[in-house]
Amino acid sequence: MTASSTSAAGRLHLTKHHGLGNDFLVAIVEDPARYDCPVLAKRLCDRRRGIGADGLIITSFTAGNNGGADATMALHNADGSRAEMSGNGIRCLAQALAMARGTASIDLTIATDAGPRRVQVRPHRGDAATVDVRVAMGSVTAGPAWTPGPAARAALAELGVREADGGGHHHAETADIGNPHLVVEVADPAQVEVARLGPVLEADFPAGVNVQFIAAEPEQPDRLTLTVWERGAGVTEACGTGASAAATVAHRWGLVGPEVTVSMPGGTVSVVVGAAGTELVGPATFIAHLEVDHG
């Protein structure tokens, strides 16, 4: 049994981690199908009646027999919905898997709903609870088709985003990196009422979308600031897939070069935009071991 597996009948051992304040519960189990993950996620992630987290990740080691992957990743948001991928979540999962192997340095392939992702875990200088994780995030492609409805058009106008008539100067574009995103250029992401405008824009997408509000920093080349509304979780301090999608879209818009520092309320990550795919580099920090009743 691993350090994060079922420890007794009806009991589940978890580790809690965060990636720049975006926090996750991770359970390493032998058979993920045994668990009612949507119900478990809603209960455990509740910040008043549960442990509290942005999501629950159920994983198992596969010994390379799952399409060559070393482990699986099943991610459920705090509302119980299934998410295809999370850049912060996979870094937290990678740290949990490394801990279960008794190391702070490991290379793994993790099978996600968005496809296999290669991760490299390395020690973080000066902080034993933190590791640095490099993730091969895959390619950023066109996102879901979008025709803004009346409420979204009003929100975009408030944000100064250009529409078909040429008014304004900012941009908005959908993107996909295994999960869907809407990247919106604004004057200052810190001034955007994310909790109000995020759900207005997301409402146009039947399957939901992660909304990133971004701006380039003119005095610091190749740097973006970003705030985010996440599908299934709401306002979070950081979003790894969002940072990857935003950096790629901003590079295409000519706002930044191919090597981008993305600054979010929870901290910064590095994104490398390349023809073969996007790489994300950032920290994951261990918070605690926990044991709960999963019945």
C-alpha positions in Angstrom: 0.0 0.0 0.0 1.3 3.5 -0.8 1.3 6.4 1.6 -1.8 7.8 0.0 -3.9 4.7 -0.4 -6.9 3.3 1.5 -5.5 2.7 5.0 -8.4 0.8 6.5 -11.9 -0.3 5.7 -13.9 2.8 4.9 -10.9 5.1 5.4 -9.1 7.0 2.7 -5.6 8.5 3.1 -5.2 11.8 1.2 -2.4 14.3 0.7 -3.2 18.0 0.2 -1.1 20.2 -2.0 -1.3 23.5 -3.7 0.1 25.0 -6.9 0.4 28.8 -6.3 -2.7 28.7 -4.0 -4.7 26.4 -6.4 -5.2 23.5 -3.9 -6.0 19.9 -4.5 -6.6 16.7 -2.5 -4.9 13.6 -3.9 -5.7 10.0 -3.2 -3.5 7.2 -4.6 -5.7 4.0 -4.7 -5.6 0.6 -6.2 -8.9 0.8 -8.0 -10.4 4.3 -8.6 -13.6 2.8 -9.9 -14.5 1.8 -6.3 -15.2 5.5 -5.4 -18.1 7.7 -6.1 -15.7 10.6 -7.1 -18.3 13.3 -7.8 -20.0 12.9 -4.5 -16.6 12.5 -2.7 -15.2 15.6 -4.3 -18.2 17.8 -3.4 -18.0 16.6 0.2 -14.3 16.8 0.8 -13.7 20.0 -1.2 -16.4 22.0 0.6 -14.5 24.7 2.5 -17.0 25.0 5.4 -18.2 21.4 5.8 -15.3 19.4 4.4 -11.5 19.7 4.2 -11.6 22.4 1.5 -9.9 22.4 -1.9 -10.4 23.4 -5.5 -10.5 19.8 -6.7 -10.0 16.1 -5.8 -7.6 13.9 -7.8 -8.0 10.1 -7.7 -5.0 8.3 -9.1 -3.3 4.9 -9.3 0.0 3.6 -10.4 -0.3 1.6 -13.6 3.3 0.2 -14.1 3.2 1.5 -17.7 0.3 -0.8 -18.7 -2.1 2.1 -19.5 -0.8 3.2 -22.9 2.7 3.5 -21.5 1.6 5.8 -18.6 3.0 5.4 -15.1 -0.1 6.7 -13.4 -3.6 7.9 -14.1 -5.3 11.2 -13.2 -9.0 11.6 -12.6 -9.8 15.1 -11.6 -13.1 16.3 -10.1 -13.7 20.0 -9.5 -15.0 21.2 -6.1 -18.6 21.1 -7.5 -18.1 17.4 -8.5 -17.8 17.9 -12.2 -15.1 16.1 -14.1 -12.2 18.2 -15.5 -10.1 17.0 -18.4 -6.9 18.6 -17.2 -5.3 21.0 -14.7 -1.8 22.4 -15.0 -1.7 23.1 -11.3 -3.5 19.9 -10.4 -1.1 17.7 -12.4 1.9 19.3 -10.7 0.3 18.6 -7.3 -0.4 15.0 -8.4 3.2 14.6 -9.6 4.5 15.7 -6.1 2.1 13.2 -4.5 3.4 10.4 -6.7 7.0 11.3 -6.1 6.3 11.3 -2.3 4.7 7.9 -2.6 7.9 6.7 -4.2 10.0 8.3 -1.5 11.8 10.8 -3.8 11.7 14.5 -4.8 13.1 13.8 -8.2 11.2 11.6 -10.7 10.1 11.6 -14.4 6.6 10.2 -15.1 4.0 9.9 -17.8 0.5 10.5 -16.5 -2.7 9.5 -18.3 -5.3 12.3 -18.2 -8.6 12.8 -19.8 -6.8 15.2 -22.2 -4.2 12.6 -23.1 -0.8 11.6 -21.7 1.3 14.3 -20.1 5.0 14.0 -19.3 6.1 15.5 -16.0 9.5 16.0 -14.5 9.7 16.6 -10.7 12.8 18.2 -9.1 13.6 19.5 -5.6 12.9 23.2 -5.0 15.9 25.0 -3.5 15.4 26.1 0.1 12.0 24.5 0.7 11.7 20.8 1.4 7.9 21.0 1.1 8.0 22.3 -2.4 9.1 20.7 -5.7 9.4 22.3 -9.2 7.5 20.5 -11.9 7.9 20.7 -15.7 4.8 19.6 -17.6 4.6 18.9 -21.4 1.1 20.4 -21.8 0.5 19.6 -25.4 -0.6 21.9 -28.2 -3.0 24.8 -27.8 -5.7 24.6 -30.5 -8.8 26.5 -31.4 -11.4 26.5 -28.6 -15.2 26.1 -28.8 -17.1 28.2 -31.3 -18.5 31.3 -29.7 -21.0 34.0 -30.6 -21.3 36.3 -27.7 -24.8 36.7 -26.4 -26.3 40.0 -25.1 -24.9 39.7 -21.6 -21.5 38.7 -22.8 -21.4 41.5 -25.3 -22.2 44.0 -22.5 -19.4 42.4 -20.4 -16.9 42.6 -23.3 -17.8 46.3 -23.9 -17.2 47.0 -20.3 -13.8 45.4 -20.6 -12.9 47.3 -23.8 -12.8 44.3 -26.0 -13.0 44.7 -29.8 -16.1 43.5 -31.5 -17.0 43.0 -35.2 -17.6 46.8 -35.7 -14.0 47.5 -34.7 -14.8 49.4 -31.5 -12.2 49.2 -28.7 -8.7 47.7 -28.9 -8.6 44.6 -26.8 -9.0 41.0 -27.9 -11.0 37.9 -26.9 -10.4 34.4 -28.2 -11.2 30.8 -27.3 -8.5 28.1 -27.0 -8.2 24.5 -26.0 -5.3 22.7 -24.3 -7.3 19.6 -23.4 -9.8 21.7 -21.6 -11.6 24.9 -22.9 -10.5 28.5 -22.3 -11.6 32.0 -23.1 -8.7 34.4 -23.1 -9.7 38.1 -22.7 -7.2 41.0 -23.0 -8.0 43.8 -20.6 -6.3 46.9 -19.4 -5.6 45.6 -15.8 -6.6 42.1 -14.7 -6.4 43.1 -11.1 -9.2 45.6 -11.6 -11.6 43.1 -13.3 -14.5 41.9 -11.1 -13.7 38.3 -11.9 -16.5 36.8 -9.7 -19.1 38.9 -11.5 -17.9 38.9 -15.1 -16.4 35.4 -15.2 -19.7 33.6 -14.9 -21.4 36.0 -17.4 -18.9 35.1 -20.1 -18.9 31.4 -19.1 -22.7 31.2 -19.4 -22.3 31.4 -23.2 -20.7 28.0 -23.3 -23.0 25.0 -22.6 -20.1 22.8 -21.4 -18.5 25.7 -19.5 -15.2 27.4 -20.0 -12.2 28.7 -18.0 -12.0 32.5 -18.4 -8.6 34.3 -18.2 -8.3 38.0 -18.0 -4.8 39.0 -19.2 -2.6 42.0 -19.9 1.0 42.3 -21.1 3.4 44.3 -18.9 5.0 46.9 -21.3 7.9 47.6 -18.9 8.7 43.9 -18.4 8.8 42.1 -21.8 7.5 38.6 -22.2 5.5 38.9 -19.0 1.7 38.5 -18.6 -0.5 39.2 -15.6 -3.6 37.0 -15.3 -6.7 36.6 -13.2 -9.0 33.6 -13.7 -12.5 32.3 -13.4 -12.4 28.5 -13.4 -15.1 26.2 -14.6 -16.4 24.2 -11.6 -14.3 26.1 -9.0 -14.9 29.8 -9.5 -12.3 32.4 -8.7 -8.9 30.7 -8.0 -5.5 32.1 -7.3 -3.8 30.4 -10.3 -4.6 28.3 -13.3 -1.9 26.2 -15.1 -3.8 25.3 -18.2 -5.1 28.9 -18.3 -1.5 30.3 -18.1 -0.5 27.9 -20.9 -3.4 28.8 -23.2 -3.1 32.5 -22.4 0.6 32.6 -23.1 0.1 30.9 -26.4 -2.7 33.1 -27.5 -0.9 36.3 -26.4 2.2 35.1 -28.3 0.0 34.8 -31.4 -1.4 38.3 -30.8 2.2 39.6 -30.7 2.0 40.7 -27.1 4.9 38.4 -25.8 7.6 36.2 -27.2 7.8 32.4 -26.9 9.1 32.3 -23.4 6.6 33.9 -21.1 6.4 34.5 -17.3 2.7 34.5 -16.2 2.0 36.3 -13.0 -1.2 35.4 -11.1 -2.5 36.3 -7.7 -1.0 33.1 -6.3 2.5 33.5 -7.9 4.2 33.0 -11.2 4.8 30.2 -13.7 6.9 29.9 -16.8 5.4 28.9 -20.2 7.4 28.0 -23.2 5.4 28.2 -26.5 6.8 25.9 -29.2 5.7 24.3 -32.4 5.7 20.8 -30.8 3.6 21.9 -27.8 3.6 24.1 -24.8 5.6 23.5 -21.6 4.6 24.7 -18.2 7.1 25.0 -15.3 6.0 25.9 -11.7 6.0 24.7 -8.1 3.8 22.3 -6.1 3.8 22.5 -2.4 2.8 19.7 0.1 0.4 20.8 2.8 -0.7 17.8 4.9 -1.5 14.1 5.2 -5.2 13.5 5.9 -7.4 10.5 6.6 -11.1 10.6 6.0 -14.2 8.3 5.9 -15.1 7.8 2.2 -18.3 5.8 2.9 
